[in-house]
Amino acid sequence: MKNFVTFQISSKLYWGFQHKILYDYCNNMTDDEIIKEIKTSMINFFTHPHDLYILKDGLKDLHLYIHENRPFSISKIVYVCDHCH
């Protein structure tokens, strides 16, 4: 069984968006790499088949940070916050 860490966006417009990354993989990634992977997932979700282009375009202004300590836990959600929230 594979274990995943669940990352959830905490920002006014994107709150609740979740992305899962394999536990062993994400604990070897930098915060910037994790955020880049999450944003790529958001872009893909907002593009096709959902056609949510305004949400997709807003991602360029979304500045995220992770304030959880490592190693991440598979038993709780790791919040990825917007600097402006």
Secondary structure by P-SEA (a helix, b strand, c coil): cbbbbbbbbbccccccccccccaaaaaaccaaaaaaaaaaaaaaaacccccaaaaaaacccbbbbbcccccccccbbbbbccccc
